[in-house]
Amino acid sequence: MEDAHISSFVDITGSSANVARGFLEMTNGDLEQAIQLFFENPDLQHSINSAAAQGGPTSATSRPRQSAREDEHGVIHIDSDDDDADNDLDQADNVQAVARTAQEEEDAAMAKRLQEELFSENPGGVEGVRSPIRSTTETLVAPLPAWGSGFGGATMMYSQNSLSSFAGGKPKLTPPEDPIPQRLTDLFRPPHDIISRLTWDEARDEGKDAKRWILVNIQDLSDFNCQALNRDIWKDPAVKELVAENFVFLQYSKEDVLARDYITFYFPNHENPQNYPHVSIVDPRTGEQVKVWSGTPFPTALDFHGQLVEFLDRYSLNANSKNPVVKVKSKQPKSVDVDRMTEEEMLEMALQNSLAPNGSEEQAQRSNIVDPDSLTKSPLPTSGEGPTSPFRNATAEPEELSPSQGAFAAISSSNPHAEPENVPATTTRIQFRHATGRIIRRFNTQDPVRRIYEWLKAEPMEGKEGVEFELKKMPQGQDLIENLEDTIEEAGLKQGTVMIEFLE
């Protein structure tokens, strides 16, 4: 057998020389038929590979000669062993495989001839009758590599006629001229070059160290508007440059494990499909959510870039800078605790809902999240609410302090709070909600509730210096002024939520 045929077979099929020799022996040295037999019979290929791996022969011509002897009566005796018997079985299997291949080729030729007769031009010679549309067969091949996360794999489809062709004796794939799935994947691929794959605590630490705001994008992969942000917003060169320089950018799917902390503390209404797309900016120092884009229509790339620039002009992470404060109370509807309502209150609420069905439906069709930054741009109230209101009784006697007010006044305002190291066994995070957003702080579980009051009095929020406040444990609405000496763990505030209500 020519070594050139073996070398060509190995180059084309990528197999070993033993496999090449076995197939060439089966086809009497016909290289083209051997290659065809190799690709059409993986079982036969595996059999030859196994025989080669065990050091056994691949054909009858390579088997060792058996010993023979002649006795005194002229009878010839041939010795037999198990290896020879196994070789005979392997050879029989190979012969059966070749016969099976020949039968399959004969069946394929018959099927092709019948198909040509069935779909021949103008069958039966009937004039004016269009011939049937020819059936086509297509083959799915492996998914394309390096696809974006979150959007799943996809398969390219090639015509069977162009799937495999031989050029210079080597098979190759012939892809279509316009691979649409590949182009769509590139178009909607997440912006991995600007995404920081960090946990929420790591992102806050990174933002504090680098003095960069945290920009968060929560995506619902079933919502096309969310995926369109990757195409229209995050791939815009001006937006990408601005985000890379000034923000720690986090993009999570709402099912992502890393998104749980953010959703728990900042996006409790993530199940509402009208709240998507969702993008927000969080202060890494205080954990306060300072700006939100939620729902549709989402700004264009040009508008979004302009709003980011405006935000950076108005807000700063420098210690000596003063950020904008809310000028009016949030118009966001208050949550209602049905368990604490009386029957009359429940009946009144049901009556109001029944009188305005259209308004309720309209409210359900749009986002119910308020942008905290928009509240800083609203005008000051002008009627009956401020200290200069004409309806205020200037001659009224000062009211006597209630026990709760006296307890609040006795709390120190010069004892700031430093967050302890994150030790799950001894520390916990508490979410503080207020009219303008949310703040997340870490405390020791054995700290008294008084420490929370001391922190807020020593480090008041912007524009809230000297303003009295109440802390309500949610969702019960319990006033925590009655639990000043209880530990945070005893008060049930581990991983809890506290509402801050300023008494202005």
FIDOZA-135986 format. One record per residue (C-alpha): residue number from 1; x negated, y, z negated. Coordinates in Angstrom, 1 decimal. Each point is the difference from the previous one (the first is absolute). Example, Ala and Ser with C-alpha at 12.3 -4.5 7.8 and 13.67 -1.06 7.14 Angstrom:
2
   num       c1       c2       c3
     1    -12.3     -4.5     -7.8
     2     -1.4      3.4      0.7
This chain:
504
   num       c1       c2       c3
     1      0.0      0.0      0.0
     2     -1.4      3.4      0.9
     3     -1.1      2.2     -2.8
     4      1.2      3.0      1.9
     5      3.6     -1.3     -0.2
     6     -0.3     -0.5     -3.8
     7     -1.5      3.5     -0.4
     8      2.8      1.5      2.1
     9      2.7     -1.9     -2.0
    10     -1.5      1.2     -3.3
    11     -0.2      3.7      1.2
    12      3.6      0.0      1.2
    13      1.7     -2.0     -2.9
    14     -2.3      0.9     -2.9
    15     -0.2     -3.7     -1.0
    16     -3.0     -2.1     -0.8
    17     -2.1     -2.0      2.4
    18      1.4     -3.3     -1.3
    19      3.6      1.1      0.8
    20     -1.1      1.2      3.4
    21     -1.6     -3.3      0.8
    22      3.1     -1.9     -1.2
    23      2.4      2.0      2.3
    24     -2.3     -0.2      3.0
    25     -0.3     -3.7     -0.4
    26      3.8     -0.4      0.0
    27      0.3      2.0      3.2
    28     -3.0     -1.6      1.8
    29     -2.0      3.2     -0.1
    30      2.7      2.3      1.4
    31     -0.7      3.3     -1.9
    32      3.3      1.8      0.9
    33      2.2     -3.1     -0.9
    34     -2.0     -0.4     -3.2
    35      0.6      3.6     -1.0
    36      3.7     -0.3      0.7
    37      0.2     -3.2     -2.0
    38     -1.7      1.7     -2.9
    39      2.5      2.9     -0.2
    40      3.1     -2.1      0.5
    41     -0.9     -2.8     -2.5
    42     -1.0      1.3     -3.4
    43      0.7     -3.4     -1.5
    44     -2.6     -1.6      2.3
    45     -2.4      2.8     -0.8
    46      0.4     -0.7     -3.7
    47     -0.6     -3.7      0.5
    48     -3.2      0.6      1.8
    49     -1.1      2.5     -2.6
    50      0.6     -2.5     -2.8
    51     -1.9     -2.7      1.8
    52     -2.9      2.4      0.6
    53      0.0      1.1     -3.7
    54     -0.2     -3.6     -1.2
    55     -2.8     -0.7      2.3
    56      2.1     -2.5      2.0
    57      0.0     -0.3      3.8
    58      2.3      2.0      2.2
    59      0.4     -2.5      2.8
    60     -0.5     -3.6      0.9
    61     -3.3      0.8      1.8
    62     -1.6      1.2     -3.2
    63      0.8     -3.0     -2.2
    64     -2.9     -2.2     -1.1
    65     -0.4     -3.4      1.6
    66      1.4     -3.0     -1.9
    67     -2.3     -2.9     -0.7
    68      0.7     -3.3      1.9
    69     -1.3     -3.6     -0.3
    70      0.5     -3.3      1.9
    71      0.4     -3.3     -1.9
    72     -1.1     -3.4      1.1
    73      3.2     -0.6      1.8
    74     -0.5      3.1      2.2
    75      2.7      2.0     -1.8
    76     -0.8      3.7     -0.4
    77      0.8      1.6     -3.4
    78      0.3      3.8     -0.4
    79     -0.3      1.5     -3.5
    80      2.8      2.5     -1.0
    81      0.2      2.6     -2.8
    82      2.5      2.5     -1.3
    83     -1.8      3.0      1.7
    84      0.4     -1.6      3.4
    85      3.7     -0.6     -0.7
    86      0.5      3.6     -1.1
    87     -1.8      1.2      3.2
    88      2.3     -2.2      2.0
    89      3.0      1.6     -1.7
    90     -1.3      3.5      0.6
    91     -0.6     -0.8      3.6
    92      3.5     -1.3      0.3
    93      1.4      3.2     -1.6
    94     -2.0      2.0      2.5
    95      1.4     -2.0      2.9
    96      3.5      0.5     -1.3
    97     -0.5      3.7     -0.3
    98     -1.2      0.3      3.6
    99      3.0     -2.0      1.1
   100      2.3      2.2     -2.0
   101     -1.6      3.1      1.5
   102      0.5     -1.4      3.5
   103      3.7     -0.7     -0.7
   104      0.5      3.5     -1.4
   105     -1.5      1.5      3.2
   106      2.2     -2.2      2.1
   107      3.1      1.1     -2.0
   108     -1.1      3.7      0.3
   109     -0.3     -0.3      3.7
   110      3.4     -1.6      0.2
   111      1.6      2.8     -2.1
   112     -1.7      2.6      2.1
   113      1.4     -1.5      3.2
   114      3.5     -0.2     -1.4
   115     -0.2      3.6     -1.1
   116     -1.1      1.1      3.4
   117      2.9     -1.8      1.6
   118      2.4      1.5     -2.5
   119     -1.2      3.6      0.4
   120     -0.7     -0.2      3.7
   121      1.1      3.0      2.1
   122      3.7     -0.1      0.8
   123      0.7     -3.5     -1.4
   124      2.3     -2.2      2.0
   125     -0.2      2.3      3.0
   126      3.0      2.0     -1.3
   127     -0.1      3.4      1.8
   128      0.3      3.1     -2.2
   129     -0.7     -1.7     -3.3
   130     -2.9      1.4     -2.0
   131     -2.5     -2.5     -1.2
   132     -0.1     -0.5     -3.8
   133     -2.5      2.2     -2.0
   134     -3.1     -2.0     -0.7
   135     -0.7     -0.9     -3.6
   136     -3.2      1.1     -1.5
   137     -2.0     -1.4     -2.9
   138     -2.1      2.2     -2.3
   139     -2.4     -0.9     -2.8
   140     -0.6      1.8     -3.3
   141     -3.6      0.3     -1.0
   142     -1.7      1.0     -3.3
   143      0.8      3.3     -1.6
   144     -2.3      2.9      0.8
   145     -2.7      0.8     -2.7
   146     -0.2      3.0     -2.3
   147      3.6      0.9     -0.1
   148      1.2      2.6     -2.6
   149      1.3     -1.2     -3.3
   150      3.7      0.2     -0.7
   151      1.1     -0.5      3.5
   152     -0.7     -3.8      0.3
   153     -1.7     -1.8      2.9
   154      1.3     -0.2      3.5
   155     -0.7     -2.2      2.9
   156     -0.9      0.8      3.6
   157      1.9     -1.8      2.8
   158     -1.7     -1.2      3.1
   159      1.4     -1.6      3.1
   160     -0.9     -3.7      0.1
   161     -1.3      0.5      3.6
   162     -2.5      2.6     -1.3
   163     -0.8     -1.5     -3.4
   164     -3.0     -2.0      1.1
   165     -2.1      0.3      3.2
   166     -3.4     -1.2      1.0
   167     -2.6      2.3      1.2
   168     -3.4     -1.5      0.6
   169      1.2     -3.3     -1.6
   170      0.9      1.8     -3.4
   171      3.5      0.5     -1.3
   172      1.0      3.5     -1.1
   173      3.1      1.8     -1.2
   174      1.6      2.5      2.2
   175      1.9      2.6     -2.1
   176      2.7      2.2      1.5
   177     -0.9      3.3      1.4
   178      2.0      2.0     -2.6
   179     -0.1     -1.6     -3.5
   180      2.9      2.0     -1.5
   181     -0.1     -1.6     -3.5
   182     -3.7      1.0     -0.4
   183      0.8      3.6      0.9
   184      2.9      0.1     -2.4
   185     -2.1     -1.4     -2.8
   186     -2.7      2.7      0.5
   187      2.8      2.6      0.1
   188      1.6     -0.9     -3.3
   189     -3.1     -1.3     -1.8
   190     -0.4      1.4     -3.6
   191     -2.7      2.7     -0.3
   192     -2.6     -2.3     -1.7
   193     -2.7      2.6      0.4
   194      1.6      2.4     -2.5
   195      1.9     -2.4     -2.3
   196     -1.4     -0.6     -3.5
   197      0.8     -3.6     -1.0
   198      0.1      0.8     -3.8
   199      2.3     -0.8     -2.9
   200      1.9      2.9     -1.5
   201     -2.4      0.4     -2.9
   202     -3.0     -0.1      2.3
   203      1.5      2.6      2.3
   204      0.6      2.3     -3.0
   205     -3.6     -0.4     -1.1
   206     -1.3      0.6      3.5
   207      2.2      3.1      0.3
   208     -1.3      1.4     -3.3
   209     -3.6     -0.6      0.8
   210      0.2      1.4      3.6
   211      2.6      2.7     -0.8
   212      2.3     -1.3      2.7
   213      3.7     -0.3      0.0
   214      1.7     -3.4      0.3
   215      2.1     -0.3      3.2
   216      2.3     -3.1      0.0
   217      1.9     -1.5      2.8
   218      2.5     -2.8     -0.8
   219      1.1     -1.9      3.1
   220      3.1     -2.1      0.7
   221     -1.3     -2.2      2.8
   222      3.5     -0.7      1.1
   223      0.6      3.7      0.7
   224     -1.4      1.3      3.3
   225     -0.3      3.5     -1.3
   226     -2.5     -1.1     -2.6
   227     -2.2     -1.7      2.6
   228      0.3      3.0      2.3
   229     -2.0      2.0     -2.6
   230     -3.0     -2.2      1.0
   231      0.5      1.0      3.6
   232      1.0      3.7     -0.4
   233     -1.4      1.3     -3.3
   234     -3.0     -2.0     -1.3
   235     -1.7     -0.3      3.4
   236      0.2      3.8      0.7
   237     -3.6      1.2     -0.1
   238      0.8      3.2     -1.9
   239      2.0     -1.9     -2.7
   240     -2.6     -2.7     -0.3
   241     -2.8      2.5     -0.5
   242      2.0      1.9     -2.6
   243      1.0     -3.1     -1.9
   244     -3.5     -1.5      0.0
   245     -1.5      3.2     -1.5
   246      2.6      0.9     -2.7
   247      1.9     -3.2     -1.0
   248     -0.3     -3.5     -1.2
   249      2.4     -1.6      2.5
   250      1.9     -3.1     -1.1
   251      2.4     -1.8      2.4
   252      2.0     -3.0     -1.4
   253      2.8     -2.1      1.2
   254      2.8      0.0     -2.5
   255     -0.6     -3.7     -0.6
   256     -3.7      0.5     -0.7
   257     -1.2     -1.0     -3.5
   258     -2.1      3.2     -0.1
   259      3.1      2.1      0.6
   260      1.8     -1.2     -3.2
   261     -1.5      2.6     -2.3
   262      0.9      2.9      2.3
   263      3.5     -1.3      0.7
   264      0.7     -0.5     -3.7
   265     -1.0      3.5     -1.1
   266      0.6      2.2      3.1
   267      2.4     -1.8      2.4
   268      2.7     -1.7     -1.9
   269      2.4      0.4      2.9
   270     -2.2     -1.9      2.4
   271      2.9     -2.4      0.9
   272      2.0      2.9      1.6
   273     -0.8     -0.2      3.7
   274      0.8      3.7      0.3
   275     -3.1      0.9     -2.1
   276     -2.4     -1.2      2.8
   277     -2.4      1.1      1.3
   278     -1.5      0.9     -3.4
   279     -3.2      2.1     -0.5
   280     -1.0      1.8     -3.2
   281     -2.9      1.9     -1.6
   282     -0.9     -0.8     -3.6
   283     -2.3      1.9     -2.4
   284     -2.7     -2.5     -1.0
   285     -0.7      1.8     -3.3
   286      3.5      0.0     -1.4
   287      1.7     -2.5      2.2
   288      2.7      2.6      0.9
   289      1.7     -0.4      3.4
   290     -0.3      3.5      1.5
   291      1.4     -0.4      3.5
   292      2.2     -2.5      1.9
   293      1.1     -0.7      3.5
   294      2.8     -2.5      0.0
   295      2.5     -1.1      2.6
   296      0.7      1.2      3.5
   297     -0.7      2.1      2.0
   298     -3.7     -0.2     -0.9
   299     -2.1      3.0      1.1
   300     -1.9     -0.2      3.3
   301     -3.8     -0.3     -0.2
   302     -0.5      3.7      0.6
   303      2.6      0.9     -2.8
   304     -1.4     -2.5     -2.4
   305     -3.5      1.3      0.5
   306      1.2      3.5     -0.6
   307      1.8     -1.1     -3.2
   308     -3.1     -1.7     -1.3
   309     -2.1      3.1      0.7
   310      2.6      2.1     -1.9
   311      0.0     -2.4     -2.9
   312     -3.8      0.2     -0.3
   313      0.2      3.8      0.1
   314      2.5      0.1     -2.8
   315     -1.3     -2.8     -2.2
   316     -3.4     -0.7     -1.4
   317     -1.7     -2.6     -2.2
   318     -2.5      2.5     -1.5
   319      0.3      0.3     -3.7
   320      0.3      3.8      0.1
   321      2.7      0.1      2.6
   322      3.8      0.3     -0.7
   323      2.3     -2.0      2.2
   324      3.6      1.1      0.9
   325      2.7     -0.8     -2.5
   326      3.7     -0.8      0.5
   327      2.2      3.1     -0.1
   328      3.4     -1.7     -0.2
   329      1.3     -3.2     -1.4
   330      0.1     -3.0      2.4
   331      3.2     -0.5      1.8
   332     -0.6     -3.7      0.0
   333      3.0     -1.8     -1.4
   334     -0.4     -1.3     -3.6
   335      0.1     -3.7     -0.6
   336      3.1     -1.1     -1.8
   337     -0.1     -2.5     -2.8
   338      3.3     -1.8      0.4
   339     -0.5     -2.1     -3.1
   340      0.2      3.2     -2.2
   341      3.0      1.5      1.8
   342      3.4      0.1     -1.6
   343      3.1     -1.3      1.8
   344      1.1      3.6      0.7
   345     -3.4      0.9      1.5
   346      0.0     -3.1      2.2
   347      3.6      0.7      1.2
   348     -1.0      3.6      0.8
   349     -3.0     -1.1      2.0
   350      2.0     -2.6      1.9
   351      2.6      2.7      0.8
   352     -2.7      2.4      1.3
   353     -1.5     -2.7      2.2
   354      3.4     -0.9      1.4
   355      0.7      3.7      0.9
   356     -3.2      0.4      2.0
   357     -0.6     -3.2      1.9
   358     -1.5      1.8      3.0
   359     -2.5      1.9     -2.1
   360     -1.1     -3.2     -1.8
   361     -0.5     -1.7      3.4
   362     -1.9      2.9      1.3
   363     -2.3      0.0     -3.1
   364     -0.6     -3.8      0.5
   365     -1.2      0.6      3.6
   366     -2.8      2.3     -0.9
   367     -3.0      0.0     -2.3
   368      0.7      0.6     -3.7
   369     -3.6      1.0     -0.9
   370     -0.8      3.7     -0.7
   371     -3.3      1.5      1.0
   372     -1.5      1.6     -3.2
   373     -2.0      2.5      2.1
   374      3.2      1.4      1.6
   375      1.3      0.9     -3.5
   376     -3.1      2.3     -0.5
   377      1.2      2.2      2.9
   378      3.6      0.5     -1.2
   379      1.0      3.5     -1.4
   380      0.5      0.6     -3.7
   381      3.5     -0.4     -1.4
   382      1.8      3.3     -0.2
   383      3.3     -0.5     -1.9
   384      0.7     -1.0     -3.6
   385     -2.9     -2.3     -0.5
   386     -3.1      2.0     -1.1
   387     -0.8      1.8     -3.2
   388      1.1      3.3      1.6
   389      3.4     -1.2      0.8
   390      2.7      2.6     -0.7
   391      2.1     -2.8     -1.6
   392     -2.5     -0.7     -2.7
   393      0.9      1.3     -3.5
   394     -2.9      2.2     -0.9
   395      1.2      0.6     -3.5
   396      0.6     -3.6     -0.9
   397     -1.7     -1.3     -3.1
   398     -2.8     -2.5      0.7
   399      1.2     -3.6     -0.3
   400     -1.3     -2.2     -2.8
   401     -2.4     -2.6      1.2
   402      1.3     -3.5      0.1
   403     -2.0     -2.9     -1.6
   404     -1.2     -1.1      3.5
   405     -1.1      3.6      0.9
   406     -1.8      0.2     -3.3
   407     -1.8     -3.3      0.7
   408     -1.0      1.3      3.4
   409     -1.3      3.2     -1.3
   410     -2.2     -1.9     -2.5
   411     -1.8     -1.9      2.7
   412     -3.6      1.2      0.7
   413     -0.6      1.8      3.2
   414     -3.8     -0.2     -0.2
   415     -0.6     -3.7      0.3
   416     -0.5     -0.9      3.7
   417      0.1     -3.6      1.2
   418     -2.8     -1.8      1.9
   419      1.0     -3.1      1.9
   420     -1.6     -3.2     -1.4
   421     -1.7     -2.6      2.1
   422      2.3     -2.4      1.8
   423      0.1     -3.0     -2.2
   424      3.3     -1.9      0.7
   425      0.1     -1.6     -3.5
   426     -0.1      3.3     -1.9
   427      1.0      2.7      2.4
   428      3.1      0.8      2.1
   429      1.2      2.5      2.6
   430      3.1      2.1     -0.5
   431      1.8      1.8      2.7
   432      1.3      3.5     -0.8
   433      2.7      1.4      2.2
   434      1.1      3.6      0.1
   435      1.9      2.4      2.3
   436     -3.0      0.5      2.4
   437     -1.4     -3.5      0.2
   438     -1.8     -2.7     -2.0
   439     -3.1     -0.3     -2.1
   440     -1.8     -3.3     -1.0
   441     -2.2     -0.1     -3.1
   442     -1.8     -2.8     -1.8
   443      0.2     -0.4     -3.8
   444     -1.0     -2.6     -2.6
   445      2.9     -2.1     -1.0
   446     -0.7      0.8     -3.7
   447      0.1      3.7      0.5
   448      2.9      1.7     -1.8
   449      2.8      1.5      2.1
   450     -1.2      3.3     -1.5
   451     -3.1     -0.2      2.3
   452      2.3      0.5      3.1
   453      1.5      3.2     -1.5
   454     -3.5      1.2     -0.9
   455     -1.3     -0.6      3.5
   456      2.8      1.9      1.6
   457     -0.2      2.9     -2.4
   458     -3.8      0.3      0.3
   459      0.0     -0.4      3.8
   460      3.3      1.5      1.2
   461      1.0     -0.3      3.6
   462     -0.4      2.9      2.3
   463      2.5      2.8     -1.0
   464      1.2     -1.9     -3.1
   465     -2.3      1.5     -2.6
   466      1.8      0.4     -3.3
   467      3.3     -1.5      1.4
   468      1.7     -2.4     -2.4
   469      0.7     -3.4      1.5
   470      1.7     -3.3     -0.9
   471     -1.3     -3.5      0.8
   472      2.7     -2.6      0.9
   473     -0.7     -3.7      0.2
   474      1.5     -1.3      3.2
   475      2.3     -1.5      1.0
   476      1.6      0.1     -3.5
   477     -0.4      3.8     -0.4
   478     -1.3     -0.3     -3.6
   479     -1.6      3.2     -1.3
   480     -3.6     -1.0     -1.1
   481     -0.2      2.8     -2.6
   482      1.5     -2.6     -2.4
   483     -2.9     -2.4      0.6
   484     -3.0      2.3     -0.5
   485     -1.8     -2.4     -2.4
   486      0.8     -3.2      1.9
   487     -2.7     -1.4      2.2
   488      0.5      0.0      3.8
   489      0.4     -3.7     -0.1
   490      2.6      0.1     -2.8
   491      2.0      2.6      1.8
   492      0.2     -2.2      3.1
   493     -2.0      2.3      2.2
   494     -2.4     -2.5      1.5
   495      0.1      0.5      3.8
   496      3.1      2.1     -0.7
   497      1.5      3.2      1.3
   498      0.5      3.2     -1.9
   499      2.1      2.9      1.2
   500     -1.3      3.5     -0.8
   501      2.8      2.6     -0.4
   502     -1.2      3.6     -0.4
   503      2.4      2.2     -2.1
   504     -0.2      3.3      1.9
